[in-house]
Amino acid sequence: MQKRQLQRDQYFQEQSRTTSNYVIPFINEVKKVSGNSRILEIGCGEGGNIKPFLDLGCECVGIDLSTLKIDLAVEFFSKHPNRSNLRLMLEDIYDVPEEEIGQFDIIIMRDVIEHIHNQDRFMAHMKQYLKKDGIVFLGFPPWQMPFGGHQQSLKNKYLSKVPYTHLLPRSLYTSLLRLGNESEAMIEGRLEIVDTGISIERFRKVAHDNGYKTDKERLYFLNPNYEAKFGLKPMKQTKFLTAIPHLRNFFVTCMYTIISQDYNTH
């Protein structure tokens, strides 16, 4: 197996473990996941988040724009006993009509919303795939968190460990990345996140403006995924910091939220 494939397999396992240990229990507090649940993951990558749902017998659909990731997902799931319950699609979600895939009990998105351009348009579009009593789970790193610009993926071993650099003025941030000998492709990718990164407050506004209500929300000081990656136990944000909106944003490494359509206001 090639090095990149081994790395993606490790990532697949990390995602699967976090979803099994933390995401599904979080969802269960609002809506019970069962073998009868229909699950849609938008931005599914290799499918690590889907696996725990498929293990439970759920009917799952995963959609992603990356040919490499969908190809790896096909390979990773090729021998899964519930493989017939899984549909993997190399598609842009905007090109998938509701009648092609139907509606779902649960839509999941982990570490995806912060990469999407025009989040208002996306949130409005997503509603067509939800059953009337369906919910959406989202987990993402809010913009102001220490590595909200995903700079941990930089090639420069020093810059990849420095927090908050993504909050520098765009021109200064660009100069810093070039000084660190990052490739133009890497720089372009980091600057794209500058354009799409989403704060706690902006997410709440976008959701509300597009007819969603919040069913449950949790802010983490230590991201649940850090357990699988670094052996660090998840830690919720303290009540003291949570109560200070602008300060807390710099110390929340992950936001878990469940939203659903608000039929009372729209």
N, C-alpha and C positions, 0 to 999 in steps of 0.2 A: 504494500500500500504506500502511495507517495506521501511525502511529508505533509503537504497541504491537506490531503485527505485525512491523515492521522489527526491533524489539528482540528479539522472540522468534525471528526468523530468525537474528539474530546469535548468540543463545544456542544455538540448534540447531546452528549451525556450530561453535561452541566445544566443545560436548559431543561432536560427531562427531569433531572433530580429536583431542581428548584420548582418546577411546575407541580410535580407530585407532592413535594413537602410543604409548599407555601401557597402557590396559586390556587390549586383546587380547594384546599381547606378554606381559603379566603372567599372563593366563589360560593362554596357550600353554606357560608353564613347568610347568603342572600337567596341562592337558588341551588337546590340539590342537583349535583351531577350524577347521572345514572346511565345505564346502558341504553336507555331510550333517548338520551340527549343528542341533538344534532349540533355539531361544533364547526364553526368556520374560523380559520386563522388567516388573517390578512398579513402578508409579509412573513410567511411560515419558515423561510430559509430551508434548512435541512430537515425540519420537522421535529426537533427535540421537544418543543412545547406540546405538540400533538400526541406524542407517544403515550403519556399517562392517560389521556382521554381514550385513545384507541385500546389501551390495556383494559379499560373498564367496559369496552364493548360499544363505545359511542360511535355514531356515524360521523366521520370527519372529512372536511374539505380544507385543503391547504393551498393557498395561492401566493405566488411569488414571481418577481420579475427576472430573477437570476437563473439562467439556464444551468450553470454549474451547481447551484444549491438544489434545484429541483432534481437534477440528475443524481446527486448524492442522496437525496431523500428517497428516491425510487430504490436505490441500492440498499440504504439502511433499513427500509421497510420490506424488502423483497421476501423475507422469510417470517415476517410477523404473522402470528396465527389469525389476527383479525384484519389482514391486508385487504380483504374484500370490502371492508367498511371504510376504506380510505380512498379519496380521490385527490390527486395532486395535479395542480394546474399551473402551467407557465403562462401567466396572463397578467395584464394590467387590470386591476379591479374595476376601473371605469369602463372596460370593454366587456365585462361579464354581466349580462342581463339577469335579473332576479329569476326569471322563468327557467334559466339554464341550470341553476344550482338550488333554487328554492329558498326557503327562509329557515332561520336557525334559532335554537334556544339560547345559544351562547356564542358570541363573537369574541375572539381573543386577539390581543395585540400586545406583544412584549417588545420594548425597545424599537418601536416602529414609528409612532406618531411624531417623534421629534425629527424624523427624516422626511416628512411629507410636506410638500409645497401646498399652499392654499388649503390649510386645515379646515377652514369653514366649508369649502366645497366638499371636502372628503367626508366630514361628519354628516353633512346633509345627504350625501350619496349613500352612506353606509346604512341608513335607516331602512332602505328597501329590503335588506337581507334579514331583518329582525322579525321574529314572530311578535305578535301583539304583546305577549308577556316575556319576550326575550330580553336578555341583558348583554352588555358589552363590558368585558374586563380589559383594562389597559394598565400596563406597568411601564414606567419610563423614568429616565433621569431628568429632573427639572433643570432648566437652562442654567441657573446660577450655581448649581452644585459644583464641587471642586473640579470634576472632569466632565462637565456638561457639554463640552465641545468634542468629546471622544478623543482628546489628545493623548490618551493612554495608548492609542494605536500608532502613534508616531514612531518612526524608525530610530530617531535620535534618542538614545537611552536616557539622556538627561531631561530633555524636553518632555518625554513621555511620562515623567514622574513629577512634573511641576504642576500644581493645581492652579486653577483660576486664570491661566494665561488666555483662555478663549474670551475672557471678559475685557481684554485690552481693546483699545480702538482698532478697527479693522486693519488700517494701514500698518500700525505697529505690530499687530499679531502676524500679519503677512510677512513683515520684515524679519520677525523673530523666527518664523518657520523656515524662511530662506537662509537665514544665518545658521540654522541647524542642518542645512543641506537636505531638507526634505524635497522629495520630487514634486514637480508641478501637479501631478495627479493627486498626490497626498494633500498638497496645499489646497487644491480646488475642492477636495472632499471635505476638509476641515472648514473651509469658508462656506460651503453649502450648509453645514450644520449651523453656522452663525446665522444664516438666513432662515432656517427652519426650526431651530431649537425653541422649545416651548416651556414657559414658566408655569408654575402652579396656577397663578391668577389667570393667565391667558387661557390655559386649558379649561378652567371652570367657565370662563366667559364664552369660549367657542362652543362648549357643550350646551350651555344654557341658551345661547342665541340660536342654536339649531334644534331646539325642542327636546333636550334631554334633561333628566333630573339625576341627581347623585343619590345612589342607594347606599353606598359605603365608600369610605376613603381611609387610607392609612398612609402616613408619612414615615419613612425610615431614615434613621441616622446611618445605619449600616444596611445596605441593600441585601435582601435575602439571597441573591445570587452570589454574594461574596463568600457564602458558606461553601458552595461547590467549587468556587475558584480559588479561594485563599484560606479556607478553613475557619473563617470568622463567623460567629453566630450573629444572625440578624438582630438589630436593635431598633426599636421604634424611636421616633423623635420624642424628646422630652416634652411634657405638657408646657413647661415654661417657654421653651423655644417655639413650640407650635403656636403659642399665643401671641408671638411677635412676628407679624407677617413678613416684613422686609428682611429682618435678620434671619429668620428660620430658613429662607430660601437658599442661603449659602451653606447650609448644613444638612439639607435633605438630599440624600444620595439616590432615593427612589420613591416614587409615588405609586401606590396601588389604588385603583379606583374602579368602581362598578357603576355604570350609568344605564339608564333605560329611557324609553320614550315617555315624555310627560304629556299625557293626553288631557290634562286639566288646563294647560296654558296654550297649547297649539292645536 
